[in-house]
Amino acid sequence: MRQLIECVPNFSEGRDKAVIDAIVGAIAATKTPDGRSVSVLNVDPGEATNRTVVTFTGEPDAVCEAAFQGAKKAQELIDMRLHHGEHPRSGATDVLPLVPVQGITLEECADMARKLAERMYKELGIPCYCYEAAAFKPERRNLAVCRAGEYEALPEKMADPERRPDFGPKKYDETTARSGASNVGARNFLIAVNFNLNTTSVRKAMSVAFDVREKGRKAREGGSLTGALIKDENGEQVWIPGTLKGCKAIGWYIPEYGVAQVSMNITDIEATPLHKAFDEVSAKAEARGMRVTGTEIVGLVPKKVLIDAGRYFLEKQHRSVGVSEDELMKIAVRSMGLSDLKPFEPREKVIEYLIADPAEEAARERLVRMTVKGFAEETASESPAPGGGSVAAVMGAFGAALSTMVANLSAGKRGWDDRWEEFSQWADKGQKVLAKMLELVDEDTRSFDGIMAAMGLPKGTDEEKAARRKAIEAATLRAAQVPLETMKTAMQVFPIAEAMARDGNPNSASDAGVGALAARAAVRGAFLNVKINAQGLEDKEAAQKLIQEGQAMLAKAEILESEILSLTKL
């Protein structure tokens, strides 16, 4: 598996486009000695914060080199002695986290982060703190500890052996005065999010931030903002914890938008999903006489975050969650006001969409991206693929789609309000079957292409003949296994169609019946492809097992189809 990591540096410049473009250009232009580069996925500048968040991905060596070059360019162009902004900061390259994406561990990213920090100091003279998973000291896992006092506190911190950077000079120097100190670390995905309030009061926004952030607020006598601080028997400050685990938050005012915001980093998206944070900030704001008017996601977000949010808000409305991913995302965007300040485009903000190879994705989904007319005409052409296997998968997909439709209609039927969850669960199952059936449409054609590719291998020598024969056998086995998988998946349609024919909206009974017919046609059609490909196998024992398994499913499918049709009473 290819190793892939993400880097999300935050640079202390959000107003000068020329400076931002130069830094991003240095990152994008980076190439390793063997020609590897990175993909810049997102550039998110903020005028009031005077800060730009850049997101890029690639293989580890390329990402680390690009991060170094970005920090080098930022050191050249940003003078921290002149910097002012709403966001806490300590350096021109303020934070520089490495995030594992694929084929690599957090621990490996932490090791790379430490080496990157060391290189930044040795070659550029930039002092560096290592934070989160890369921290050398337990307390420095918390970025706030590393950045305490911000840029202005660096002279004092660097004079203190306990507080000076992990890599850096023993005293404040001219290089540090210009570049500040960078915080280099490794972490899992976090969500940087701002909740917009219908107020301009920073004090009120900060109060909500204190209410929700995990750290909470300092305890004071009488519970007032001006009461004396409360300390424990050891003289330590007592804190009142906030309500959201894994969340850091502050309040600030953004002149360019004319609103105060609760600015939050959600560092544990399992403990605190975005939708939970939204509802909690909304509740605390309302308790203080304010409203959350919208949400601003800074940088990128994993797809699951929006999918889970969409499901959550549909469930709150007692509506079916058995809808497409695109619809779930639309619900999430509307529910949390993600387009409040500027349009939110999932294709530009969801990391999975941005790291996907468009050409590879288009090739993998060539058939299912066609119109119905296009698919039918492609099937009718003289090309042998798509053939019966892909068409069988399409029929199974329509069987799943029809059964899911009846479930969704039943969930929203007037007078059946107390049954929405029952039908929502069926619709959710149907959506999963539909997604798998659609994958098999193209997979069946790819398996046929595999046979053709194997047959085209050279056969001039005995070794080549043996290799070709082995490749043909493997491809033929795969071509029999794929339609068998189509049969198994289509069989999952019947329980949904049966439940809908028996208990669903009676006005849609015929749709449940057609769904069963389509599922049985998918099973029967796919079985024909199992048999014809199994006949070509040299391993007759494996061929017989495939056919026997298919025969058993076909016999069961015919019984189920008959039972479902009888339930429709049509």
N, C-alpha and C positions, 0 to 999 in steps of 0.2 A: 504494500500500500504506500502510495506517495505521501511523504510527510508534508504537512501544511500548517503554518502558523499565521496568526494575525498580529499586527502591531498597530497600536492606537496612540501615537504620540500627541501630546497637547503642547502647542507652541504659543508663546506669549506675544502673539500679534494677531489681531482680528480685524484691523481697520485698513491697513496698507495692502492693497491687492497685489502690488508688485512684489512685496516681500513674501507674501503668502505663496504666490505663484512660483517664486524662485525656490523656496523651500520644497514645495511639492514637486517642482521640476527636478530638483536634485535627487529626490527619492525615486521618482519614476525613471530617471535616466540611469540609475545604478544597474550595473551588470557584473556578475561574478566572472572569474577567469574563464569558466566554461560556457559563458553566455546566458546564464539564467538571470531573470529579472523578477520584479514584483508587479502586482496589479494594484493600482490605487483605486479603491472602491468608493471612497467618500471624502469630501473636504467640507467641513462645517465651520465657517467662521462666525464669531459673535462680536458685534461692535461694542456693546456695553461691557462685556467680560474682557474684551481686548485679547481674545484667545481663539485659536483655531484647532479643531480636532481633525486629524487626518487618519484615515483607516486604510491600511494596505495589507495584502496577503502574498504569500509565496512560500517557497521552500526555505528552511531555516537559515542557511548561509546567505541566501539572497536578501532575506528580510533583515538580518542583523547588519549586513553591509549597507542596505538602504537606510536603516535607522541611524547608522553612524553618519552617513553622508547628509541626512536631513539635519541632524544635530550640528554638524560642522557648518552647514549653510546658515542655520539659525544663529549660531555663535557669531558669524560674520556680519549678519544683518540686523540683529536685535541687540540693543544696548539696554540692559535691565535698569540702569540708573535713570532712564527716561520713561520707564513703563509704569502705567497705571491702569487698573481695570477692576471690575467687581469681583472677579474670581480669585480665590487664594492662589498664590504662585510663588515659586522660589527661584526659577531659572528661565532662560530663553527657551530651552527645551525643558518644560516643567515636569511632565511625567512621560515615561516611555515604557509602557508595559508590553510584554510578549504574551500571547494567548494561544494555547494549543487548540488546533482545529481538527487535525486528522493525522493519525499515525504517529503521534508523539505525546509524551506525558508532560504534566505540569512541572515535574521535577527536572526534566530535561530542559524545559524552557527557562526554569530558574537558573540552571547552570549557565546557559547562554546569556542570560541577563547580567549575571555577575561578570562574565568575561567582557561583555559589551561595556559595562560601566567602567571596568578597569581600563579598557582601551580608550574610552572617551577621556579619561583623566590623563593617561600616559601620552597620548598623541595630540590631544587638543587642550589639555590643561583644565577641563571642565570638572569641578568637584561633583561626585555622585554619591547619593544615598541609594542603597538597595532595599526595596520594600516588598511587601506581601510575601509570596513564596520564595523570593530571592533574598529575603532579609538575613543578615548575619546575626542580628540581635532580635530576640522575640518581640520586643516592644516596637521594632521598626517594621513589623508586618503591617502595622497601621500607617497608612500614608500620612495621616494628620500629624503623627509624631515626627516623621521625617521632615515635614514642611512647617512645623511649628514656628510661629513668628514670621514666616514667609521670608521674602528676599531681604527685608530690612533687618532681620535678626542674624544674618549670616556672620557678620564680624564677631559678634558675641559667641555664637555657636562654634565657630571654627577655632576660637581660643580655648574652648573647653574640650579636653580629651574625651569626655563622655558623650559629647553632642556633635563633634565634628563629623564630616562625611566619611563613608567607608573607604572611598578613594578620593584623595584631595590633599592639598597642602596643609601644613600645620598652622598657617596664619592666613588671614584675608589678604589677597593680592590683587593686582590690577586685572588679571584674567577673570578672577571670580567676580570682581566688581562689575565687569561687563556682562559676563555670561550667566552669573548666578549659579545655583547648584541644581543639578538635574536629579530626578527620582526615577531610577531604572528598576523595573521589577517584572514579575511574572504572576499572572492571575488567570482565573477562569473568566468566562464572559460576565460582564456586568452591564447594567442598563444605566446610562446617564440620561436623566429625565427631569424636565422642569414642569411644574404644575402652575398654570396661570391663574391668578386670583383677581377678583373684581375690586381690587384696592391698589393704591399706590404706597401703602404703608409698609415699610421694611420691618418695622417693629412687629406688626401683626403677622406678617409672613414668617418672621423668625419664630414667633410664638407657636405657629402651626408646625414649623420644622422641629422645634423642641418637643412638641407633643408626640411626634411620630418617629423620629430617628431613634435608633437603638440606644445610643448613648443617653438620650433624654436631656434633662436640664438639672442645674444645680438646685438642691433643696434649700428653701429659704423659710424663715419663720413666718407663720401666718399664711404661707402659700402665695405671698405677694411677690411682685417683681422687685420690690425695693427692700423687702425684709432682710434681716441679717442672715448670712450664710450659716447653714447647719453643718456641724462637723461631728464625726463619731468620737468614741472614747480615745482613739489614737491620734486625734487631731486631723484626720483625713476628711476631705470634702465628701459630703453625702450627695449622691445623685439619684434623681427620680427617673427610672428607665422610660424610654418611649415605647410605642406600641408595635413597631415594625422591626423584626429581626433582620440583621444584615443590611441595614440602611443607614446612610449618612446623609444629612440634610442641613441646609442653611436657607435663610430668606434673603432676598435681594430685590432691587428695583431695576428694571430694564427700560431706560429712556426710549430706545428705538421702538419698543412696543407700547410704552406707556402703562405698564402693569408691573405689579410686584409678583414674584414667583417663589415657590418653594422648590429649590434646586436640590435634586437628590441623586445619589449613586446607590443603586441596588446591587450589592455585591453578592448576595445569595438569592438568585432568582427562583430557587426551589422553595426556600422558606417564605419568601415574599414575592409572589408573582406581580407583574406590573398592574394587573387589574385590582389586586388586593390593595396595593399602594394607592392607586387612584381612589378607590372607595374610602380608604382610611383618611387620606388627606382631605377628601371632600367632606367627610363627617366632621373632622376636627375644624375645618374652615367654617362649616355651617354653625358649629357650636359657638364660634366666635363672631358670628354675624356676617360671614363672607361666603362666596361661592367659588368653586373651581370652574373656570369658564372653558378650559381646554388644557391640552397636554402637548409638550414639545419634547420629542426624542432627539437627543444630541448624538450624532454618529449613527451607528447601525444597531440592529436588533435581530436576534435569532427568530426564525419563522415561528417556532413553537410558542413564543411569547404572545404573538398576535392571535394565533389559532386558539390558544387556551383562553385568551381574553374574550374572543368572539363567542366561544362556547359558554363561558361564564355569564356573559350578559344576556345571551339567549335563554339560558336556564333561569335567570332572574325574572325574565318576562314570561316564564312558563311556555316557551316556544321550543320547537324541535331543533336539536343541534345537528340533525342529519342533513346538512347542507354542504356545498362545496367549500374548498379551502378559500377560494376567492370571496365567497359570500361571508365566511367567518371573518376574514380580514376586513371587509367593508363594515361589518357590525362593530368590530373592535375600533376602527378608525372613527366611526360616528359616535360610539358610546363614550369614548374618552376624549373626544374633541381634538384628535391628532392633527386636523387641518385648521385649527383655530387661528394660528398665526400665519401659516403658509401651507399650501397644498402638500399633503402627505402621500407620497407615491411608493407603495410597497416594493416595486421593482427597483427603486433607488435606495431603499432604506433597510431591506431585509438581506442579511448577509448571505443566506443560501442562494438567493437569486443572483447576487453579484459575483459569487465565486464560481458559479456554474459556467461551463463552456457552452456558449450559445450554439455553436456548430454541432458539438457533441449531443447537446440536448435535442436539437432539431432532428438529427439523424436517428436518435433513439426513439423519438416520437413522430416519425415521418408520417405514418398512416393515421394515427389518431388526431393529428393536427389538420387533416384534410376536412373539407366539407363532406356531407353525406353524398352529394352528387360526385365530388371528386373521387371519393373512395370507391363508389360503385363503378365509375368509369375506369379507374385504375384496375379494379378487379376484372372488368370486362376486356381489358386489353390483351394483346398476345403474350405479355409477360406472364411467366408461371407463378409469380408471387406479386401481391398477396393471393393466397389460395383459400382452400376450404378451412384450414386451421385458423387463419386470421378472421375469416368470416364467422366461424363458430364462436370465436372469442367476442366478436361484435354482438352476436345474438345473446350471448351470456351477459354482456354489458347492458344491453337493453332490458333483459329480464331483471337484472338488479335495479336498473333505473326505474322501471315501472313499479316494482314492489316498494322501492323507497318513496316514490311519489305518493303512493296510497298511504304510506305511513305518515308522511308529512301533511297530507290533506286531513288525515284522521286526527293528528295532533292539534290541528287548528279548527276542527269542526265545532260549530256552535252547539253548546249544551254538553260537550264532552270535556269541559275544562279540567275536570279532576283526573282525566286519563292522558294528559299531554305527555307526562314522563314515560308512560308505557310505550306510546307510539314513537316518542323521540328516541328511545333506545333501539327500537327496530330500524328507524331511519338511519341512525348512526351506524348500525351493523351493515345496512344496505350500502351506505357510502363507501365503506371499507371494501366490500365485495366489488363494487363498481370500479374503484380505483385499481384493484388487482386485475380485474378483467381487461381494463384498458391497457395495462402494461403488457398483457399477454397477446394483444392484437399485433403489436410490433415484434414481440419476442418470437412468435411463431414464424414470421417471415424471416427474422434473423437466423433462426435455426435452419431454415431451408437454404438460406444463403451460405451457411456454414458447410452444408453438404456440397454445394456447388464449388466452394473454395477448395475443399479437400480433394474433390475430383480433378481439380485443375493443377494439383501438385505434380512436379516432375516424376517420371517413372522410367528414366533411362538406365539406372543401375539397380542391382538387387536391393541395396540399402534404401534407395529412393522409393522403390516399389513397396518395401516393407513399411516405410514411414508413411507413404500415401495410404496404404491399406489400413494402418492403425488410425490415421486421421479420419478416414471415411467412416470407420466403425464408431469412433467417438462422436462424430457429427451426426451420424444416423441415430445413435442412442439418444442424443440430445433432442433430435427432431421428433422422437417418439415420446420423450419425457415431457416436452412442453405441452402438447395437446392433452396429455394425461393430467397435467397441472390445470389446464383449462377445464377439464371435466370436474376435478376436485373443487375448483373455485365456483363453477356453475352450480354444483350441488348445494352450495351454501345459500343459493337464492331461494330454494324451496321452503325452508322454514319461515322465511320472511313472507313469501307469497302466500303460504298457508295461513299464517297468522292474520294477514291482511284480508284474505278471502273469508275467513271465519269471523274475525272481530273488527275489521276495519270499516271505514266509511262504506256503507252499502251502495252508495252511488258510484263507487269506483270498483265494484266487484269485478267487472269485466277487465279492468286494467290489471288486477291481480291475476286473473286467469291468463291473460296474454303474457304476463311476466313468467308464469309457469310454463307456458308453451315455448317461449323463447329460451328458457333455461334448459328444458328437455331437448330442444333442437341443438343447443350448444353442446350438451353432453353427447348426443348422438353424432353430431358432425365431428366433434373432436375425436370421438372413438374411431371413426373411419380413418382419421389421420394417425392415430396410435397404431392401428393395425397395418396400414400400408407401410409405415416406417419400420415397424417391428419386423416385418417380413424381410427387410433388407439387412437385418443383423446377422452376423456370423454366430454370435452367442445366442443359440436357440433357447437356452434356459432362461436368460434374461428377457428374451422376446416373449416367451410364454407367460412369465410373471406379469409383464406389462399388459398383455391382452386379458389375462384373467382378472386383473384388478379393474381394468376398464369395463369388462363384461358385467362385473358385479355392480358397478356404479350405474351402468346403463339400465340394468334390470330394476334397480331401486328408483331411478329417475322416472321411468315409465309409470311405476305404481304411484309415486308422489304426484306426478302430473295429473293422473286420473282422479286422485283424491281431491286435489285442489280445484279441479274443474267442477267436481260435484258440489263443492262447497259454495261455488259462485251461484248455483241454482239458476243458471241461465241456459 
